[in-house]
Amino acid sequence: MKRPIRTLLEALVVLGLAGLLGGAGWLAWESRAPENGGKGIVIFEVEKGQSVRSVAESLKTRGLIRKTAPLLLWYNLFHHSRSIKAGEYALPAGRDVREVLETLVRGKIYLHPVTVAEGLTAAETFDVFLAASFGTPEGFAAAFRDTAEITLIDPGAEDLEGYLFPETYRLPKGASASDILAGMVYQFKDIFGPNERARAADIGLTPRQAVVLASLIEEETALAREKPLVSAVFHNRLRAGMKLECDPTVIYALKKAGPFSRALTRKDLKFDSPYNTYLYPGLPPGPICNPGKDSLRAAIRPAGVDYLFFVANREGGHTFSRTLKEHLAAVRAYRGR
């Protein structure tokens, strides 16, 4: 009787193996990529609290998988201890069920790139994020007035103007205004750290004064090679007791008073504001934009030159002068007279 029992067991093993192989073959077949799945990236969102079954149905509806059963089986067999994090995912089209599921269980959500250019004011920066569907005007206004993160750097700051570092930020859908601005301030503190603040102190500037000066440099030239020269002009004029006569400070003052988008006039230069460096000596009371790394560096490392003036030239840069006579000649050359 032992032989028939052994034969039966062997038959059962064979049947079991055949069943496993058949099941594996079925799962592999049913897990294949959808026909006409296309190419490229599809942004797929998992809602908060959404079940795995519901996610599978959504994937099927979007044409990212053929059937729900294979995904549910793969999940229960290999990923049942891992939840699928809510958020957006960048799913390559034309992938099989295992690849789609692996992307989801890794929880690496899609981050939207938002680029903030150097030299924008805070209000202009908020518009960039709002245009990308992040935050609300009210949220940005409130977060802008929260200066807790820069109190140690600038105890007198009433808002975050100047401390919103310009860069490309990668944000998850739904990022709040407060989280966005906190990230920008964190980046500023990383760039303008203890060494930079110590350097500012060495040349007689508080961190705030350095940022204010950097904002003027940022607005005066976009050329990295010119920034230390512009910085030198402002440092030299401050030491000499000369007014800075920086056009962008007037523009900023006019924008604070209301919409402004035209060229400056002689009358504008008499606009009464503490930001108007044609009327008031020294630095303006606060930054006039959010400066980038090159301008922050130039503010605390001016070139070793004795220039006191500069004016735009016809080559897309500026002509720097030591004397008023040289400067007036450069102005005439720029104007073609």
C-alpha positions in Angstrom: 0.0 0.0 0.0 3.0 2.3 0.4 3.6 2.6 -3.3 0.1 3.9 -4.2 0.3 6.5 -1.4 3.7 7.6 -2.6 2.3 7.8 -6.1 -0.7 9.9 -4.9 1.6 12.3 -3.1 3.8 12.7 -6.1 0.7 13.4 -8.2 -0.5 16.0 -5.8 2.9 17.7 -5.8 2.9 17.7 -9.6 -0.7 19.1 -9.6 0.3 21.7 -7.0 3.3 22.8 -9.0 1.3 22.9 -12.2 -1.3 25.0 -10.4 1.4 27.4 -9.1 3.0 27.7 -12.5 -0.5 28.2 -14.1 -1.3 30.8 -11.5 2.0 32.6 -12.0 1.5 32.5 -15.7 -2.0 33.9 -15.4 -0.8 36.6 -13.0 2.1 37.6 -15.4 -0.3 37.6 -18.4 -3.0 39.7 -16.6 -0.4 42.1 -15.2 1.0 43.1 -18.6 0.9 46.7 -19.7 -2.4 48.0 -21.2 -2.6 47.9 -25.0 -2.1 51.3 -26.5 -0.9 52.5 -23.1 1.0 55.3 -24.7 4.3 56.9 -23.6 5.3 59.7 -21.4 4.3 60.5 -17.8 0.8 60.5 -16.4 0.1 62.4 -13.2 -2.0 60.2 -11.0 -3.5 61.3 -7.7 -4.2 59.1 -4.6 -6.7 60.8 -2.4 -6.3 60.9 1.3 -7.9 57.8 2.9 -8.4 56.1 -0.5 -8.4 52.3 -0.2 -6.1 50.1 -2.3 -9.1 48.7 -4.1 -10.3 52.2 -4.9 -6.8 53.1 -6.1 -6.9 50.1 -8.4 -10.2 51.1 -9.8 -8.9 54.6 -10.5 -5.9 53.2 -12.3 -8.1 51.0 -14.4 -10.3 54.0 -15.3 -7.3 56.1 -16.3 -6.1 53.2 -18.5 -2.9 52.7 -16.5 -3.7 49.0 -15.8 -5.8 46.5 -17.6 -7.6 44.9 -14.6 -7.8 45.5 -10.9 -7.5 41.9 -9.7 -3.8 41.5 -10.6 -2.8 44.7 -8.7 -4.8 43.7 -5.6 -3.1 40.2 -5.7 0.4 41.7 -6.1 -0.3 44.1 -3.2 -1.7 41.4 -0.9 1.2 39.0 -1.7 4.1 41.4 -1.4 3.2 44.8 -0.1 0.3 44.3 2.4 2.4 45.8 5.2 2.9 49.1 3.3 0.2 51.7 2.8 -0.1 53.9 -0.3 0.6 57.5 0.6 -1.8 60.2 -0.5 -0.5 62.6 -3.2 0.3 62.9 -6.8 2.5 60.3 -8.6 4.3 60.6 -11.9 3.5 57.2 -13.5 5.2 56.3 -16.8 2.6 55.2 -19.2 2.8 51.7 -20.7 4.1 49.9 -17.6 3.0 46.6 -16.2 1.1 46.2 -12.9 4.1 45.4 -10.8 5.9 48.6 -12.0 2.9 50.8 -11.3 2.4 49.3 -7.9 6.1 49.6 -7.0 5.9 53.4 -7.8 2.9 53.8 -5.5 4.2 51.8 -2.5 7.5 53.6 -2.5 5.5 56.8 -1.7 7.7 59.0 -3.8 5.1 61.6 -4.7 5.4 64.0 -7.6 6.9 67.4 -6.8 5.9 70.4 -9.0 8.9 72.6 -10.0 8.2 76.4 -9.4 11.0 78.8 -10.3 11.3 82.1 -8.5 13.5 84.5 -10.4 16.1 86.7 -8.6 15.0 90.2 -7.9 11.3 89.7 -7.4 9.5 91.5 -4.6 7.6 89.4 -2.1 4.3 90.4 -3.8 5.7 89.3 -7.2 6.9 86.1 -5.7 3.5 85.3 -4.3 2.0 85.8 -7.8 4.4 83.1 -9.2 3.2 80.5 -6.7 -0.5 81.5 -7.1 -0.1 81.1 -10.9 1.1 77.6 -10.2 -2.0 76.9 -8.0 -0.1 77.0 -4.7 -1.4 78.9 -1.6 -3.9 81.7 -1.4 -3.4 85.5 -1.3 -4.6 85.5 2.3 -2.3 82.7 3.3 0.8 84.4 1.7 -0.1 87.7 3.3 -0.3 86.1 6.8 2.9 84.0 6.3 4.8 87.1 5.0 4.2 88.8 8.3 5.5 85.9 10.4 9.1 86.8 11.1 9.8 84.2 13.8 12.3 82.3 11.6 14.5 85.4 11.0 14.3 87.1 14.4 17.8 86.1 15.3 19.1 87.5 12.1 17.0 90.6 11.9 15.2 91.4 15.1 13.6 94.5 13.6 12.0 92.9 10.6 8.3 93.4 10.2 8.0 91.0 7.2 10.0 88.6 5.1 10.9 91.0 2.2 14.5 90.2 1.3 14.6 86.8 2.9 12.6 84.8 0.4 15.5 83.2 -1.5 15.0 82.9 -5.3 15.4 79.4 -6.6 13.5 76.5 -8.2 11.4 74.9 -5.6 9.8 71.4 -5.9 6.5 71.3 -4.1 3.9 68.6 -3.5 0.3 69.4 -4.5 -1.4 71.3 -1.7 1.7 72.9 -0.1 0.6 75.8 2.1 1.8 79.3 1.8 3.4 79.1 5.3 5.3 75.9 4.3 6.5 77.5 1.1 7.8 80.7 2.7 9.4 78.7 5.6 11.3 76.7 3.0 12.4 79.9 1.2 13.6 81.5 4.5 15.4 78.2 5.3 17.2 78.4 2.0 18.2 82.0 2.6 19.7 81.1 6.0 21.6 78.3 4.3 23.1 80.6 1.7 23.6 83.6 4.0 24.9 81.7 7.0 27.1 82.4 10.0 30.2 82.9 7.9 28.5 85.5 5.7 27.0 87.3 8.6 30.4 87.4 10.3 31.9 88.9 7.1 29.1 91.5 7.1 30.0 92.5 10.7 33.7 92.7 9.7 32.9 95.5 7.2 30.5 97.3 9.5 27.1 95.9 8.3 24.3 94.3 10.2 22.8 91.3 8.4 19.8 93.4 7.6 21.9 96.2 6.1 23.8 93.5 4.0 20.5 92.2 2.7 19.2 95.7 1.9 22.4 96.5 0.0 22.2 93.1 -1.8 18.7 94.0 -2.9 19.9 97.2 -4.5 22.7 95.4 -6.2 20.3 92.8 -7.5 18.0 95.5 -9.1 20.9 97.5 -10.6 22.6 94.7 -12.6 21.9 91.1 -13.7 25.5 90.6 -14.7 27.4 88.6 -12.0 30.7 90.2 -13.0 29.3 93.6 -12.3 27.8 93.0 -9.0 31.0 93.5 -6.9 31.6 96.8 -8.8 28.1 98.1 -8.1 28.6 97.0 -4.5 31.8 99.0 -4.4 30.1 102.1 -5.7 27.5 101.9 -3.0 30.0 101.2 -0.3 32.2 104.1 -1.5 29.2 106.5 -1.6 28.1 105.5 1.9 31.6 106.1 3.3 31.7 109.5 1.5 28.3 110.5 2.9 26.9 110.7 -0.6 23.3 109.8 -1.4 23.0 106.4 -3.2 20.7 107.8 -5.9 19.5 104.3 -6.8 16.6 104.4 -9.3 15.2 101.0 -8.2 14.6 102.4 -4.7 12.3 105.0 -6.2 10.5 102.4 -8.3 10.0 100.3 -5.2 8.6 103.3 -3.2 6.2 104.1 -6.1 5.0 100.5 -6.2 4.4 100.5 -2.5 2.1 103.5 -3.1 0.1 101.8 -5.9 0.4 100.2 -9.3 3.5 101.5 -11.3 4.8 100.1 -14.6 6.3 103.1 -16.5 9.7 104.7 -16.9 10.9 107.0 -14.1 10.6 110.8 -14.6 12.4 113.6 -12.9 9.3 114.3 -10.9 9.3 110.7 -9.6 12.8 111.2 -8.2 11.2 113.7 -5.8 8.6 111.3 -4.5 8.7 111.5 -0.7 9.4 108.1 0.7 12.1 106.8 3.1 13.0 104.3 0.3 13.8 107.2 -2.1 17.6 107.3 -2.0 17.6 110.5 -4.1 16.0 112.3 -1.1 17.4 110.4 1.9 21.0 109.5 2.6 22.1 106.0 3.6 20.4 102.7 2.9 16.7 102.5 2.6 14.8 101.1 5.6 14.4 97.6 4.1 15.1 95.4 1.2 13.5 96.4 -2.1 13.5 92.8 -3.5 14.7 89.3 -2.7 18.3 89.1 -3.8 20.1 86.0 -5.1 23.4 84.4 -4.1 25.6 86.6 -6.3 24.2 89.8 -5.0 24.3 88.7 -1.4 28.0 87.8 -1.8 28.8 91.0 -3.6 27.2 93.1 -0.8 29.7 91.8 1.7 32.6 91.4 -0.8 32.8 94.7 -2.8 35.5 95.1 -5.4 38.5 97.0 -4.4 37.9 100.0 -6.6 37.2 103.7 -6.0 34.3 104.1 -8.4 31.5 106.5 -7.3 29.2 106.4 -10.3 27.9 104.0 -13.0 25.5 104.3 -15.9 24.1 101.8 -18.4 26.1 101.5 -21.6 25.2 100.3 -25.1 26.7 96.8 -24.6 24.1 95.6 -22.1 26.2 96.4 -19.0 27.4 99.5 -17.2 30.2 102.1 -17.4 31.8 102.8 -14.0 33.5 106.2 -13.2 35.5 107.7 -10.5 34.6 111.4 -11.0 31.5 113.3 -11.9 33.1 114.5 -15.1 33.8 110.9 -16.3 30.3 109.9 -15.3 28.7 112.8 -17.3 30.7 111.8 -20.3 29.5 108.2 -20.0 25.9 109.4 -19.7 26.3 111.4 -22.9 27.8 108.4 -24.6 24.9 106.2 -23.6 22.4 108.8 -24.7 24.2 109.2 -28.0 25.0 112.9 -27.5 
